[in-house]
């Protein structure tokens, strides 16, 4: 299975790069320690192969993934999440649009969503 094109799609959106920098702070799995906020982390959560009834090999997978925005300013975390969702939504299906959390150690709010991407293999 190939990697989801989350980063290229997000970096092509000028409204996202305006908030995340000219070299946007978008990371797969984990952001480097000390990363400037706001930043986006995405990760694959799971998925399933879509096999055919005639036992032919699958030609696409359903990939469930999660996107989280980290920021010390809650309003901007919401803003970035909404922009990221709009940029990705024409490529995937949003499953859980409202994930929220707070890290008391870093004082960062986290806002995100889960989505499902049907990826051709």
Secondary structure, DSSP 8 states (H G I E B T S, - for coil): -----HHHHHHT-HHHHHHHTTTT-EEES---TT--SSEEEEEEEEEEE---TT----SEEEEEEEEEEEESSHHHHHHHHHHHHHHHTTTSEEEEEEEEEEETTTTEEEEEEEEEEEEE-
